[in-house]
Structure formats: C-alpha cells, structure tokens
Amino acid sequence: MKLDSRTEAGGGVLLTGKAENKEVELFLNADGLIKRGKCVCSHHFKFGIRAGPCRHLLALRTLALREKQSAVDNSLAGWYQQLKQFTAN
C-alpha cells in the first residue's frame, strides 16, 4: 500500500495511490468521509461507493489518516517538549 499524492482541493483532500497493486484515487471531505473514488476492482466496478467503498479505497483512506495523525502527534509532542523547557527555566 502506498500513498502517492495528497492535494488539498474544494474543502477536502484528493488522494492517489496504490492498494494491492491497484491504482486508487479518492476525495475525502473535511470530516474524512469518502465522497468520490476510483478503483479498478470488481466491487467498485459493480457498485461504486453506493454500497460502501471497496477495500482498496478504505485502505488508502486509513493510510492517509494515519499519516496525518502521526504528523499531529509529532507536533503536539514537540510543543509539549518546548513547554517543559520553558517552564524549567
């Protein structure tokens, strides 16, 4: 699984990548919900996202949200360390 690009667009984020060697593209709104998606698997071909997104779209969304969360955790940890150093002086 690989996230190739993340582009802020239209109040959300456009993600492209690969999951199980399938090219995947999806658009998440500000709440992290899948609003549009593209995949070449049979589930997506038959149902689109009407019956729920395919496992490839879900995998890419999960990867993107984990990367975003780890970036937030890192910034919070850095902020806390700076606060501790400031209060120690």
C-alpha positions as CSV (number, residue, x, y, z in Angstrom):
1,M,0.0,0.0,0.0
2,K,1.4,3.4,-1.0
3,L,0.1,7.0,-0.9
4,D,1.5,8.8,-4.0
5,S,-0.1,12.2,-3.6
6,R,-2.2,14.4,-1.3
7,T,-3.7,17.5,-2.7
8,E,-5.9,20.0,-0.8
9,A,-8.9,20.8,-3.1
10,G,-12.5,22.0,-2.7
11,G,-12.8,21.8,1.1
12,G,-11.3,18.4,1.3
13,V,-8.3,16.4,0.1
14,L,-7.7,14.4,-3.1
15,L,-5.6,11.2,-2.5
16,T,-3.9,9.0,-5.1
17,G,-2.0,5.8,-4.5
18,K,-1.9,2.0,-4.8
19,A,-3.5,-0.7,-2.7
20,E,-2.9,-4.3,-3.7
21,N,-1.3,-3.2,-6.9
22,K,-4.5,-1.3,-8.0
23,E,-4.4,2.4,-8.8
24,V,-6.8,4.2,-6.4
25,E,-8.0,7.8,-6.3
26,L,-10.4,9.2,-3.7
27,F,-11.7,12.5,-2.4
28,L,-12.2,12.9,1.3
29,N,-14.3,15.8,2.7
30,A,-13.1,17.8,5.8
31,D,-14.6,15.1,8.1
32,G,-12.7,12.3,6.4
33,L,-15.7,10.8,4.6
34,I,-15.2,9.4,1.1
35,K,-17.2,11.5,-1.3
36,R,-15.8,10.2,-4.6
37,G,-13.5,7.4,-5.6
38,K,-11.9,5.5,-8.5
39,C,-10.7,1.9,-8.4
40,V,-10.4,-0.9,-11.0
41,C,-11.6,-3.7,-8.7
42,S,-14.9,-5.6,-9.4
43,H,-16.7,-4.3,-6.2
44,H,-16.1,-0.7,-7.3
45,F,-17.0,-1.5,-10.9
46,K,-20.3,-3.0,-9.9
47,F,-21.3,-0.7,-7.0
48,G,-19.1,2.4,-7.0
49,I,-19.4,3.8,-3.4
50,R,-23.2,3.3,-3.2
51,A,-22.8,0.0,-1.4
52,G,-19.9,1.2,0.5
53,P,-16.3,1.8,-0.7
54,C,-14.1,-1.1,-1.7
55,R,-11.3,-2.3,0.5
56,H,-8.8,-0.5,-1.7
57,L,-10.4,2.9,-1.1
58,L,-10.7,2.1,2.6
59,A,-7.0,1.1,2.8
60,L,-5.8,4.3,1.2
61,R,-8.0,6.4,3.4
62,T,-6.7,4.6,6.5
63,L,-3.1,5.1,5.4
64,A,-3.7,8.8,4.8
65,L,-5.5,9.4,8.1
66,R,-2.7,7.5,10.0
67,E,0.0,9.7,8.4
68,K,-2.0,12.8,9.2
69,Q,-2.5,11.7,12.8
70,S,1.2,10.9,13.3
71,A,2.1,14.4,12.0
72,V,-0.3,15.9,14.6
73,D,1.1,13.7,17.3
74,N,4.7,14.8,16.4
75,S,3.8,18.5,16.5
76,L,2.0,18.1,19.9
77,A,4.9,16.2,21.3
78,G,7.3,18.9,20.1
79,W,5.1,21.6,21.6
80,Y,5.0,19.8,24.9
81,Q,8.8,19.5,25.0
82,Q,9.1,23.2,24.3
83,L,6.7,24.0,27.1
84,K,8.6,21.8,29.5
85,Q,11.9,23.5,28.6
86,F,10.3,26.9,29.0
87,T,8.8,26.2,32.4
88,A,12.1,24.6,33.7
89,N,14.0,27.9,33.2
